Amino acid sequence: MKSKLDNISPWIPISLLIFLGMVCLVMLWNVSSKTSLGESDFIAYWSATYLLQTGQNPYDPALILSVEKAQTERVFDGAIMAWNPPPLFVFLMPLAYLSFKTAKFVWLIVNILIVLICSLMLARLYLPPGNNKLVLIYLLFTFSLPQILTGIFMGQVTFLVFLGLTVCMVLIKKEQWFWAGAVLILTTIKPHMVVLPMLYLLIYMAQRRQYKSWIGLIAAGLTCLVILFIFRPHWVYDLFGEMAIVPVHIVTPTIGGLLSYWGMPDATRYIIIFLLPLPFILARYQVAIKIELAVALLTLITVPTTFFGWSFDQTILLIPIAQVFGWMAISKHKIINTWFVIAIITSLVATYVQRIFNSNDVYYVWVPLFWWIIFGVGWYFFQPKKRCRREVLLSIF
């Protein structure tokens, strides 16, 4: 016979979790409201969205500056602009109805939840089932990445791209094709960060004749267009005006950006153009190369070869990193696993040291190149189907 204590006891840990969650929210609110946590980049996104919501030009530097000065106590030398495609403002529209202080706190929580949820989804996709210890290690690694912490601190929107790519894979595995296509609209806020995996997913859907996914993406795009026209009928002219003032010559931590920083022609930034056939090649071998592996590989290749991308945009490297963790979990090469762990921890320490002593963002290009090596070695030693890597290499060469 069960006692009353047996019936009550399951609620104790739940109550404690709810209480701790509330305490954390209160602490985050106090820190966020009194510091610049979640503010530095989010102020630009929120200001632009606020202007659009009030029917004004979200790309006008003078209007942006006036909103930023009115909403914060910071001193601005010039407007902090949101150089993003207009769908971003549609996704952030609900926050424009909140005060900036409240909106940045909400966005801080949203970013944390996105990272947590996407990491759990990636664990389901890439890690062996039932290994809760490995999932916990992966989560701890995720929230120890300087790129993740920097993105959260700055109030970045890269996490929406991360969310779109991750959820799309999950929905494809569940064969919910319409929503798998629709959620890809999130990647349009920074499409340059997902050029190759996005192209691959569209080809993958077409080859499987799952045109519902294309319809989903088109429907999501049309919905964004309708909302934009409702709030600002002249947004197309605003966008063309932005193209005239966007700082295209800023060097960022990509291979092309580094070469440009060293004096090479700006054309070197666009080396990703030569890699556009790669998604078509991988899509030919869907049996040997699963979608998770293809997306992980193409994401890893895109990050350092795209024409523009900051160090905090490297957060989407969590997708190929999850694949590496999955390989290590099933590996019988204990010595190689040990060296991998040492190398990964060393890279984390090196990144933190670089954050402290060097603020030049362009030199963070070594991070994805480091994961190139880790991923390549892991594929060679840990990939259970040798046929997979053989077919890819033969198709390329």
Order of alpha helices (4+ residues) and beta strands (2+ residues): alpha-alpha-alpha-alpha-alpha-alpha-alpha-alpha-alpha-alpha-alpha-alpha-alpha-alpha-alpha-alpha-alpha-alpha-alpha-alpha
